[in-house]
Amino acid sequence: MNVKKYKLKYDYLQLELKDTQDALEEYIEKWNQKFGKFFQKKEDKRTVWVNEETGEVRESPPDQEEKVDKRNKVEKYKKLYRKLSMKLHPDHGGKEEEFLRAKKAYDDENVFELLDLAEENKIQFILDEEDVEYLEKTCSELEAKIADIKQTLPYIFNTGNLKAKMAVINKVEELIGYKIRLEDLSDLL
């Protein structure tokens, strides 16, 4: 299996995620300027939670994410990191920047980067079916994050057509519990 293909796909998805997150930040700022007043006017005491990072609007915050214990790293990736460290460490004739790149990849659990470094440095690593599943799963998770961001109300409102904007307004009305006068949003439509 060609690691380069997975690495390129992963890199592309990382760039796409960054671009999508940057756009969302801009959309959230516009969203807060235009829709924040409606959430402040709410007559009932129901609170609305807005995830500043994703723009997701909910009636309650999501459960805290489980923290992953970094000591549970897969043994074969630990071995690969050790091989890379021995080859890339400045004390063993390697370059410090390459060594730090390997350390960062390992600390960040970036298997793609570790495999790329192994290939660049001609260190043998055989991808098995489990590795391929992991690489595909990681790419799928990035695609899902991008899709989730694109389904947030601020993102849809700022990128959608008139029909999508009206659907967002209807959702906001549902969340706040009263009708929004379209005159209040005429500059947005």
Backbone as a chain_set.jsonl record, in Angstrom:
{"seq": "MNVKKYKLKYDYLQLELKDTQDALEEYIEKWNQKFGKFFQKKEDKRTVWVNEETGEVRESPPDQEEKVDKRNKVEKYKKLYRKLSMKLHPDHGGKEEEFLRAKKAYDDENVFELLDLAEENKIQFILDEEDVEYLEKTCSELEAKIADIKQTLPYIFNTGNLKAKMAVINKVEELIGYKIRLEDLSDLL", "coords": {"N": [[0.852, -1.186, 0.0], [0.501, 2.21, -0.775], [1.888, 4.675, 1.043], [2.242, 7.347, 0.52], [-0.03, 8.219, -0.924], [-2.037, 8.18, 1.027], [-0.915, 10.013, 2.787], [-0.91, 12.349, 1.235], [-3.671, 12.675, 0.882], [-4.444, 13.025, 3.539], [-2.986, 15.374, 4.179], [-4.228, 17.168, 2.417], [-6.853, 17.106, 3.461], [-6.367, 18.144, 5.997], [-5.625, 20.775, 5.314], [-8.025, 21.59, 4.142], [-9.736, 21.394, 6.353], [-8.596, 23.381, 8.001], [-9.012, 25.674, 6.41], [-11.816, 25.653, 6.376], [-12.387, 25.953, 9.101], [-11.268, 28.491, 9.528], [-12.919, 30.046, 7.884], [-15.318, 29.603, 9.222], [-14.835, 30.908, 11.666], [-14.901, 33.586, 10.864], [-17.558, 33.654, 9.972], [-18.92, 33.145, 12.343], [-18.402, 35.454, 13.775], [-19.816, 37.353, 12.231], [-22.314, 36.184, 12.526], [-22.794, 36.436, 15.303], [-22.959, 39.216, 15.47], [-25.285, 39.739, 14.014], [-27.28, 37.894, 14.841], [-27.031, 37.632, 17.554], [-28.469, 39.457, 19.102], [-31.045, 38.442, 19.06], [-30.924, 36.192, 20.605], [-30.397, 37.342, 23.033], [-32.756, 38.628, 23.559], [-34.459, 36.701, 24.362], [-37.313, 35.567, 26.002], [-37.977, 33.494, 27.75], [-36.235, 31.534, 30.223], [-34.507, 29.751, 29.134], [-31.361, 28.52, 28.147], [-28.971, 28.925, 25.558], [-26.414, 27.157, 24.078], [-23.463, 27.952, 22.448], [-20.984, 26.668, 20.509], [-17.947, 28.011, 20.304], [-15.827, 27.271, 18.727], [-16.804, 25.594, 16.663], [-19.228, 26.687, 15.96], [-21.585, 25.477, 16.452], [-24.92, 25.306, 17.582], [-26.679, 24.645, 20.482], [-29.012, 23.412, 22.934], [-27.908, 22.537, 25.237], [-24.612, 22.012, 26.589], [-22.285, 19.743, 24.992], [-21.32, 16.483, 26.229], [-18.32, 16.231, 28.129], [-15.385, 15.588, 26.3], [-13.648, 12.49, 26.171], [-10.436, 12.225, 27.526], [-7.591, 11.2, 25.838], [-5.24, 8.833, 26.765], [-1.928, 9.309, 26.343], [-0.07, 7.36, 26.751], [-1.011, 5.037, 25.758], [-0.233, 4.464, 23.18], [0.101, 2.821, 20.051], [2.13, -0.029, 19.956], [3.766, -0.72, 17.726], [4.081, 1.724, 16.44], [5.478, 3.083, 18.32], [7.863, 1.685, 18.183], [8.622, 2.317, 15.568], [8.989, 5.061, 15.888], [11.158, 5.025, 17.654], [13.139, 3.905, 15.987], [13.284, 5.912, 14.051], [14.138, 8.031, 15.682], [16.663, 7.173, 16.475], [17.999, 7.25, 14.054], [17.659, 9.895, 13.205], [18.48, 11.574, 15.26], [20.516, 14.255, 16.387], [22.896, 13.558, 17.734], [23.531, 11.21, 16.578], [24.243, 11.748, 14.032], [22.161, 12.838, 12.632], [19.848, 15.427, 11.525], [18.808, 18.171, 13.46], [16.324, 19.455, 12.98], [14.88, 17.509, 11.551], [14.764, 15.497, 13.448], [13.248, 16.786, 15.432], [10.906, 17.1, 14.01], [10.092, 14.433, 13.776], [9.708, 13.857, 16.486], [7.638, 15.639, 17.13], [5.629, 14.633, 15.456], [5.253, 12.127, 16.613], [4.477, 12.833, 19.248], [2.128, 14.204, 18.66], [0.658, 12.174, 17.75], [0.624, 11.687, 15.022], [0.436, 9.627, 12.7], [0.636, 9.573, 9.97], [2.662, 11.409, 9.376], [4.816, 10.202, 10.686], [5.05, 7.832, 9.177], [5.636, 8.93, 6.704], [8.105, 10.15, 7.229], [9.552, 7.826, 7.793], [9.545, 6.601, 5.301], [10.932, 8.542, 3.788], [13.423, 8.328, 4.973], [14.197, 5.812, 4.446], [13.435, 3.72, 6.172], [12.265, 0.66, 7.059], [8.873, -0.201, 7.145], [6.128, -2.065, 7.437], [2.967, -1.876, 6.171], [0.053, -3.113, 7.465], [-3.226, -4.63, 7.234], [-4.662, -3.554, 9.351], [-3.322, -1.136, 9.788], [-3.902, 0.226, 7.418], [-6.664, 0.445, 7.678], [-6.708, 2.14, 9.883], [-5.511, 4.477, 8.804], [-7.375, 5.125, 6.823], [-9.614, 5.493, 8.445], [-8.81, 7.71, 9.95], [-8.658, 9.68, 7.95], [-11.356, 9.69, 7.226], [-12.473, 10.65, 9.597], [-11.501, 13.271, 9.607], [-12.829, 14.228, 7.331], [-15.424, 14.044, 8.303], [-15.354, 15.954, 10.374], [-15.054, 18.284, 8.876], [-17.453, 18.226, 7.453], [-19.248, 18.453, 9.598], [-18.729, 21.064, 10.511], [-19.587, 22.48, 8.295], [-22.263, 22.141, 8.544], [-23.142, 23.754, 10.528], [-25.151, 26.385, 11.891], [-24.176, 29.129, 11.535], [-22.367, 28.74, 9.394], [-23.94, 27.627, 7.326], [-25.779, 29.707, 6.988], [-24.157, 31.786, 6.049], [-23.088, 30.769, 3.696], [-25.08, 29.681, 2.221], [-27.927, 29.582, -0.072], [-30.898, 31.635, -0.597], [-33.047, 30.038, 0.251], [-31.773, 28.275, 2.035], [-30.908, 30.118, 3.936], [-33.349, 31.001, 4.939], [-34.227, 28.647, 6.13], [-32.372, 28.454, 8.2], [-33.076, 30.733, 9.665], [-35.622, 29.938, 10.483], [-34.875, 27.829, 12.162], [-33.492, 29.215, 14.146], [-35.605, 30.725, 15.162], [-37.068, 28.654, 16.256], [-35.305, 27.855, 18.271], [-35.152, 30.166, 19.899], [-37.756, 30.66, 20.508], [-39.613, 32.516, 19.539], [-41.011, 34.485, 16.818], [-39.013, 35.946, 14.28], [-38.823, 39.118, 12.973], [-38.718, 39.692, 9.562], [-37.897, 42.097, 8.597], [-35.968, 42.858, 10.381], [-33.847, 41.458, 9.486], [-33.367, 42.156, 6.919], [-31.106, 43.264, 5.678], [-29.438, 41.125, 5.592], [-30.501, 39.227, 3.916]], "CA": [[0.0, 0.0, 0.0], [1.288, 3.424, -0.938], [1.703, 5.619, 2.144], [2.203, 8.701, -0.037], [-1.415, 8.564, -1.264], [-2.731, 8.505, 2.275], [-0.322, 11.233, 3.323], [-1.423, 13.469, 0.439], [-5.087, 12.855, 1.217], [-4.46, 13.562, 4.896], [-2.537, 16.766, 4.106], [-5.298, 17.929, 1.774], [-7.968, 17.235, 4.402], [-5.93, 19.074, 7.046], [-5.749, 22.123, 4.746], [-9.458, 21.855, 3.979], [-10.261, 21.63, 7.698], [-8.105, 24.689, 8.443], [-9.751, 26.69, 5.648], [-13.207, 25.633, 6.826], [-12.405, 26.542, 10.446], [-11.015, 29.932, 9.379], [-14.153, 30.635, 7.356], [-16.316, 29.564, 10.283], [-14.544, 31.981, 12.625], [-15.431, 34.812, 10.264], [-19.013, 33.542, 9.945], [-19.416, 33.247, 13.725], [-18.363, 36.882, 14.13], [-20.974, 37.962, 11.565], [-23.493, 35.567, 13.148], [-23.006, 37.068, 16.607], [-23.386, 40.597, 15.252], [-26.644, 39.794, 13.467], [-28.253, 37.054, 15.527], [-26.834, 37.678, 18.999], [-29.538, 40.24, 19.728], [-32.252, 37.627, 19.201], [-30.742, 35.292, 21.739], [-30.459, 38.166, 24.237], [-34.147, 39.014, 23.768], [-35.275, 35.55, 24.756], [-38.142, 35.863, 27.165], [-37.889, 32.424, 28.74], [-34.915, 31.432, 30.834], [-33.753, 28.681, 28.481], [-30.067, 28.993, 27.658], [-28.498, 28.324, 24.315], [-24.971, 26.992, 24.093], [-22.846, 28.081, 21.127], [-19.593, 26.238, 20.496], [-17.202, 29.066, 19.621], [-14.911, 26.672, 17.76], [-17.5, 25.028, 15.504], [-20.43, 27.445, 15.639], [-22.748, 24.648, 16.726], [-25.862, 25.884, 18.54], [-27.404, 23.588, 21.172], [-29.654, 23.849, 24.16], [-27.031, 22.17, 26.344], [-23.275, 21.684, 26.079], [-22.062, 18.308, 24.846], [-20.528, 15.883, 27.305], [-16.882, 16.444, 27.988], [-14.726, 14.542, 25.543], [-12.7, 11.701, 26.946], [-9.047, 12.523, 27.232], [-6.875, 9.993, 25.446], [-3.98, 8.664, 27.462], [-0.891, 9.173, 25.327], [0.736, 6.169, 27.018], [-1.621, 3.903, 25.08], [0.113, 4.489, 21.768], [0.325, 1.503, 19.481], [3.516, -0.449, 20.143], [4.574, -0.693, 16.502], [4.424, 3.107, 16.134], [6.554, 3.411, 19.259], [9.087, 1.109, 17.613], [8.971, 3.127, 14.409], [9.52, 6.319, 16.401], [12.504, 4.746, 18.191], [14.046, 3.752, 14.841], [13.468, 7.256, 13.495], [14.922, 8.815, 16.638], [18.063, 6.738, 16.412], [18.58, 7.683, 12.785], [17.558, 11.341, 13.007], [19.006, 12.339, 16.396], [21.776, 14.951, 16.066], [24.04, 12.837, 18.295], [23.787, 10.052, 15.711], [24.514, 12.232, 12.685], [20.957, 13.376, 11.995], [19.602, 16.869, 11.615], [17.91, 18.488, 14.571], [14.979, 19.769, 12.502], [14.213, 16.244, 11.214], [14.502, 14.824, 14.714], [12.126, 17.482, 16.069], [9.727, 16.775, 13.199], [9.675, 13.079, 14.188], [9.207, 13.945, 17.869], [6.325, 16.284, 17.077], [4.687, 13.678, 14.843], [4.956, 11.097, 17.613], [3.723, 13.457, 20.339], [0.802, 14.551, 18.157], [0.071, 10.924, 17.245], [0.451, 11.863, 13.587], [0.987, 8.429, 12.08], [0.955, 9.911, 8.59], [3.97, 12.059, 9.351], [5.808, 9.179, 11.04], [5.234, 6.945, 8.031], [6.29, 9.725, 5.667], [9.509, 10.249, 7.638], [10.157, 6.506, 7.63], [9.767, 6.405, 3.862], [11.996, 9.46, 3.373], [14.697, 7.894, 5.55], [14.38, 4.404, 4.071], [13.234, 2.837, 7.319], [11.228, -0.301, 6.704], [7.657, -0.315, 7.938], [5.157, -2.778, 6.619], [1.582, -1.55, 6.487], [-0.86, -4.252, 7.407], [-4.625, -4.251, 7.049], [-5.047, -2.711, 10.49], [-2.76, 0.197, 9.537], [-4.677, 0.829, 6.33], [-7.951, 0.816, 8.277], [-6.469, 3.308, 10.728], [-5.279, 5.627, 7.93], [-8.665, 5.462, 6.208], [-10.481, 6.001, 9.514], [-8.345, 9.055, 10.277], [-9.114, 10.563, 6.866], [-12.815, 9.788, 7.346], [-12.76, 11.523, 10.736], [-11.279, 14.652, 9.155], [-13.945, 14.556, 6.438], [-16.607, 14.237, 9.149], [-15.199, 17.251, 11.051], [-15.334, 19.317, 7.873], [-18.896, 18.174, 7.192], [-19.932, 18.984, 10.787], [-18.599, 22.521, 10.497], [-20.408, 23.003, 7.207], [-23.67, 21.996, 8.907], [-23.495, 24.677, 11.601], [-26.024, 27.476, 11.457], [-23.456, 30.269, 10.943], [-21.775, 28.365, 8.11], [-25.018, 27.49, 6.348], [-26.357, 31.021, 6.724], [-23.241, 32.625, 5.276], [-22.718, 30.18, 2.402], [-26.254, 29.132, 1.56], [-28.81, 30.42, -0.884], [-32.004, 32.233, 0.151], [-33.81, 28.957, 0.889], [-30.983, 27.813, 3.183], [-30.942, 31.183, 4.945], [-34.68, 30.974, 5.56], [-34.253, 27.464, 6.997], [-31.6, 28.818, 9.391], [-33.911, 31.666, 10.428], [-36.658, 29.109, 11.118], [-34.24, 27.086, 13.258], [-33.232, 30.193, 15.206], [-36.906, 31.008, 15.771], [-37.395, 27.481, 17.076], [-34.432, 27.885, 19.443], [-35.427, 31.296, 20.792], [-39.15, 30.575, 20.928], [-40.496, 33.55, 18.985], [-40.805, 34.817, 15.411], [-38.121, 37.06, 13.959], [-39.35, 39.943, 11.871], [-37.78, 39.675, 8.439], [-37.358, 43.455, 8.442], [-34.771, 42.91, 11.197], [-32.775, 40.741, 8.789], [-33.407, 42.503, 5.492], [-29.741, 43.497, 5.173], [-28.763, 39.828, 5.47], [-31.107, 38.415, 2.877]], "C": [[0.892, 1.242, 0.0], [0.947, 4.438, 0.159], [1.547, 7.042, 1.609], [0.774, 9.134, -0.366], [-2.19, 8.969, -0.023], [-2.21, 9.81, 2.861], [-0.841, 12.456, 2.564], [-2.892, 13.739, 0.751], [-5.229, 13.502, 2.588], [-4.063, 15.041, 4.889], [-3.612, 17.656, 3.487], [-6.451, 18.163, 2.751], [-7.611, 18.171, 5.553], [-6.054, 20.524, 6.559], [-7.212, 22.524, 4.598], [-10.098, 22.167, 5.331], [-9.849, 23.013, 8.196], [-8.857, 25.808, 7.731], [-11.194, 26.799, 6.13], [-13.33, 26.263, 8.212], [-12.182, 28.054, 10.386], [-12.269, 30.65, 8.871], [-15.219, 30.68, 8.451], [-16.084, 30.657, 11.319], [-15.109, 33.314, 12.131], [-16.959, 34.803, 10.29], [-19.607, 33.665, 11.34], [-19.436, 34.706, 14.159], [-19.566, 37.607, 13.513], [-22.271, 37.479, 12.213], [-23.813, 36.268, 14.462], [-23.476, 38.51, 16.472], [-24.849, 40.666, 14.837], [-27.671, 39.021, 14.281], [-28.123, 37.092, 17.051], [-27.961, 38.394, 19.719], [-30.802, 39.414, 19.935], [-32.131, 36.666, 20.375], [-30.774, 36.063, 23.055], [-31.888, 38.551, 24.573], [-35.014, 37.873, 24.275], [-36.03, 35.844, 26.039], [-38.092, 34.74, 28.194], [-36.442, 32.29, 29.191], [-34.075, 30.288, 30.25], [-32.439, 29.254, 27.957], [-29.7, 28.242, 26.384], [-26.984, 28.306, 24.373], [-24.459, 27.084, 22.664], [-21.387, 27.685, 21.265], [-18.815, 27.248, 19.664], [-16.296, 28.498, 18.533], [-15.633, 26.211, 16.502], [-18.726, 25.811, 15.089], [-21.712, 26.664, 15.896], [-23.617, 25.314, 17.797], [-26.671, 24.738, 19.135], [-28.073, 24.175, 22.41], [-28.837, 23.48, 25.389], [-25.665, 21.81, 25.789], [-23.121, 20.172, 25.936], [-21.266, 17.781, 26.034], [-19.057, 16.151, 27.048], [-16.271, 15.271, 27.23], [-13.772, 13.789, 26.454], [-11.293, 12.094, 26.537], [-8.337, 11.207, 26.932], [-5.538, 9.962, 26.167], [-2.897, 8.402, 26.422], [0.002, 7.964, 25.577], [0.182, 4.947, 26.313], [-1.318, 3.88, 23.59], [0.422, 3.074, 21.296], [1.818, 1.18, 19.513], [4.354, -0.347, 18.868], [4.926, 0.735, 16.088], [5.483, 3.622, 17.102], [7.883, 2.91, 18.704], [9.562, 1.919, 16.417], [9.581, 4.45, 14.869], [10.934, 6.126, 16.952], [13.522, 4.621, 17.057], [14.334, 5.116, 14.216], [14.359, 8.104, 14.397], [16.399, 8.459, 16.557], [18.736, 7.249, 15.13], [18.657, 9.205, 12.684], [18.163, 12.183, 14.127], [20.337, 12.981, 16.028], [23.019, 14.243, 16.612], [24.429, 11.627, 17.45], [23.966, 10.477, 14.259], [23.301, 12.796, 11.96], [20.849, 14.883, 12.153], [18.558, 17.127, 12.699], [16.481, 18.746, 14.101], [14.206, 18.499, 12.13], [13.856, 15.469, 12.481], [13.294, 15.451, 15.408], [10.824, 17.227, 15.317], [9.178, 15.395, 13.59], [9.083, 13.112, 15.596], [7.81, 14.571, 17.9], [5.275, 15.331, 16.502], [4.287, 12.608, 15.853], [4.105, 11.673, 18.746], [2.286, 13.778, 19.923], [0.033, 13.335, 17.636], [-0.266, 11.04, 15.762], [1.153, 10.717, 12.868], [1.396, 8.712, 10.642], [2.355, 10.501, 8.479], [5.07, 11.064, 9.708], [6.098, 8.265, 9.854], [5.947, 7.666, 6.888], [7.781, 9.862, 5.976], [10.232, 8.913, 7.454], [10.476, 6.254, 6.159], [10.917, 7.281, 3.368], [13.363, 8.974, 3.821], [14.972, 6.408, 5.337], [14.378, 3.465, 5.274], [12.049, 1.954, 6.994], [10.067, -0.252, 7.694], [6.612, -0.936, 7.042], [3.757, -2.427, 7.105], [0.756, -2.823, 6.398], [-2.288, -3.728, 7.278], [-5.115, -3.312, 8.151], [-4.543, -1.272, 10.307], [-3.568, 0.932, 8.475], [-6.036, 1.272, 6.859], [-7.798, 2.072, 9.12], [-6.298, 4.565, 9.871], [-6.585, 6.086, 7.283], [-9.62, 6.057, 7.232], [-10.098, 7.441, 9.871], [-8.79, 10.06, 9.215], [-10.628, 10.762, 6.943], [-13.214, 10.705, 8.499], [-12.551, 12.993, 10.367], [-12.41, 15.105, 8.24], [-15.213, 14.832, 7.245], [-16.54, 15.573, 9.892], [-15.541, 18.393, 10.102], [-16.839, 19.385, 7.612], [-19.679, 18.754, 8.367], [-19.881, 20.512, 10.809], [-19.519, 23.125, 9.45], [-21.899, 22.858, 7.479], [-24.074, 22.903, 10.068], [-24.338, 25.811, 11.043], [-25.258, 28.669, 10.875], [-22.884, 29.944, 9.562], [-22.847, 28.296, 7.02], [-25.57, 28.862, 5.97], [-25.457, 31.855, 5.811], [-22.876, 32.057, 3.908], [-23.925, 29.72, 1.598], [-27.006, 30.129, 0.701], [-29.95, 30.932, -0.003], [-32.812, 31.169, 0.895], [-33.081, 28.438, 2.134], [-31.003, 28.847, 4.301], [-32.285, 31.199, 5.677], [-34.805, 29.767, 6.502], [-33.492, 27.739, 8.297], [-32.422, 29.759, 10.269], [-35.011, 30.895, 11.157], [-36.086, 28.33, 12.303], [-33.951, 28.019, 14.431], [-34.536, 30.532, 15.92], [-37.329, 29.866, 16.686], [-36.58, 27.489, 18.372], [-34.795, 28.996, 20.425], [-36.882, 31.352, 21.233], [-40.05, 31.697, 20.466], [-40.091, 33.848, 17.537], [-39.867, 36.012, 15.276], [-38.755, 37.835, 12.807], [-38.297, 39.982, 10.768], [-37.189, 41.049, 8.173], [-36.064, 43.587, 9.249], [-33.568, 42.266, 10.506], [-32.672, 41.132, 7.317], [-32.016, 42.727, 4.904], [-28.968, 42.195, 4.987], [-29.276, 38.991, 4.324], [-30.924, 39.078, 1.56]], "O": [[1.906, 1.297, 0.695], [-0.155, 4.987, 0.188], [0.808, 7.846, 2.177], [0.401, 10.281, -0.118], [-2.906, 9.97, -0.02], [-2.985, 10.618, 3.374], [-1.173, 13.474, 3.171], [-3.307, 14.892, 0.869], [-6.033, 14.415, 2.775], [-4.726, 15.866, 5.518], [-3.874, 18.757, 3.97], [-6.964, 19.277, 2.86], [-8.468, 18.913, 6.033], [-6.526, 21.393, 7.292], [-7.588, 23.659, 4.893], [-10.904, 23.09, 5.444], [-10.672, 23.738, 8.755], [-9.288, 26.774, 8.361], [-11.729, 27.898, 6.275], [-14.267, 27.018, 8.471], [-12.832, 28.809, 11.11], [-12.631, 31.718, 9.364], [-15.934, 31.672, 8.591], [-17.039, 31.266, 11.8], [-15.717, 34.066, 12.892], [-17.584, 35.82, 10.592], [-20.687, 34.232, 11.503], [-20.369, 35.147, 14.83], [-20.248, 38.378, 14.188], [-23.202, 38.256, 12.422], [-24.957, 36.648, 14.709], [-24.296, 38.976, 17.264], [-25.573, 41.563, 15.268], [-28.818, 39.452, 14.396], [-29.018, 36.629, 17.758], [-28.364, 37.995, 20.812], [-31.551, 39.656, 20.881], [-33.115, 36.365, 21.051], [-31.14, 35.502, 24.088], [-32.21, 38.778, 25.739], [-36.188, 38.076, 24.583], [-35.46, 36.307, 27.027], [-38.159, 35.005, 29.394], [-35.539, 32.876, 28.594], [-33.05, 29.912, 30.818], [-32.414, 30.347, 27.39], [-30.077, 27.088, 26.18], [-26.35, 29.315, 24.68], [-24.951, 26.391, 21.773], [-20.641, 28.285, 22.04], [-19.004, 27.332, 18.45], [-16.027, 29.165, 17.534], [-15.136, 26.411, 15.394], [-19.226, 25.627, 13.979], [-22.804, 27.141, 15.588], [-23.105, 25.823, 18.794], [-27.276, 23.952, 18.406], [-27.746, 25.271, 22.863], [-29.044, 24.041, 26.465], [-25.557, 21.355, 24.65], [-23.749, 19.408, 26.67], [-20.621, 18.545, 26.752], [-18.616, 16.281, 25.906], [-16.599, 14.112, 27.485], [-13.173, 14.352, 27.37], [-10.998, 12.272, 25.355], [-8.465, 10.232, 27.672], [-4.8, 10.947, 26.176], [-2.94, 7.4, 25.708], [0.764, 7.578, 24.691], [0.847, 3.912, 26.273], [-2.094, 3.319, 22.817], [0.936, 2.246, 22.048], [2.656, 2.005, 19.147], [5.513, 0.064, 18.916], [5.957, 0.95, 15.45], [6.286, 4.487, 16.753], [8.893, 3.611, 18.748], [10.756, 2.177, 16.267], [10.576, 4.907, 14.305], [11.806, 6.969, 16.738], [14.627, 5.157, 17.144], [15.478, 5.434, 13.894], [15.238, 8.817, 13.913], [17.268, 9.332, 16.567], [19.906, 7.631, 15.142], [19.619, 9.741, 12.136], [18.34, 13.39, 13.958], [21.194, 12.334, 15.426], [24.087, 14.324, 16.005], [25.526, 11.088, 17.594], [23.851, 9.651, 13.354], [23.401, 13.19, 10.798], [21.658, 15.518, 12.829], [17.571, 16.403, 12.83], [15.528, 18.309, 14.747], [13.001, 18.422, 12.371], [12.788, 14.864, 12.575], [12.423, 14.742, 15.912], [9.758, 17.148, 15.928], [7.968, 15.209, 13.719], [8.071, 12.464, 15.862], [6.919, 14.096, 18.603], [4.161, 15.244, 17.017], [3.119, 12.228, 15.935], [3.119, 11.059, 19.153], [1.352, 13.646, 20.714], [-1.091, 13.454, 17.148], [-1.302, 10.556, 15.305], [2.315, 10.828, 12.479], [2.382, 8.163, 10.15], [3.129, 10.135, 7.595], [6.14, 11.079, 9.099], [7.255, 7.962, 9.564], [6.766, 7.07, 6.189], [8.62, 9.709, 5.088], [11.38, 8.876, 7.014], [11.549, 5.754, 5.823], [11.776, 6.818, 2.617], [14.356, 9.185, 3.125], [15.858, 5.827, 5.963], [15.196, 2.551, 5.379], [10.961, 2.442, 6.691], [10.259, -0.261, 8.91], [6.259, -0.378, 6.003], [3.403, -2.64, 8.265], [0.764, -3.518, 5.381], [-2.514, -2.519, 7.222], [-5.889, -2.389, 7.897], [-5.246, -0.314, 10.629], [-3.876, 2.115, 8.621], [-6.508, 2.358, 6.523], [-8.648, 2.961, 9.083], [-6.878, 5.606, 10.18], [-6.864, 7.282, 7.205], [-10.348, 7.005, 6.936], [-10.97, 8.288, 10.07], [-9.243, 11.157, 9.54], [-11.123, 11.872, 6.748], [-14.185, 11.454, 8.389], [-13.332, 13.856, 10.768], [-12.896, 16.23, 8.356], [-15.983, 15.735, 6.917], [-17.556, 16.254, 10.027], [-16.227, 19.344, 10.475], [-17.422, 20.468, 7.558], [-20.663, 19.466, 8.165], [-20.883, 21.168, 11.095], [-20.154, 24.153, 9.686], [-22.718, 23.391, 6.73], [-25.208, 22.838, 10.542], [-24.245, 26.149, 9.863], [-25.644, 29.18, 9.824], [-22.916, 30.784, 8.662], [-22.674, 28.84, 5.93], [-25.801, 29.15, 4.796], [-25.939, 32.544, 4.911], [-22.399, 32.796, 3.046], [-23.798, 29.404, 0.415], [-26.761, 31.335, 0.738], [-29.962, 30.687, 1.203], [-33.215, 31.379, 2.039], [-33.706, 28.192, 3.165], [-31.102, 28.496, 5.476], [-32.337, 31.389, 6.892], [-35.427, 29.871, 7.559], [-33.915, 27.307, 9.369], [-32.456, 29.595, 11.489], [-35.296, 31.173, 12.321], [-36.747, 28.192, 13.332], [-34.148, 27.642, 15.586], [-34.567, 30.616, 17.148], [-37.882, 30.093, 17.762], [-37.101, 27.169, 19.44], [-34.753, 28.795, 21.639], [-37.209, 32.013, 22.219], [-41.168, 31.82, 20.966], [-38.992, 33.512, 17.096], [-39.926, 36.961, 16.058], [-39.165, 37.258, 11.801], [-37.128, 40.271, 11.022], [-36.109, 41.164, 7.592], [-35.164, 44.333, 8.861], [-32.421, 42.498, 10.888], [-31.951, 40.486, 6.556], [-31.784, 42.406, 3.739], [-27.95, 42.172, 4.296], [-28.559, 38.132, 3.811], [-31.366, 38.553, 0.538]]}, "num_chains": 1, "name": "protein.A"}
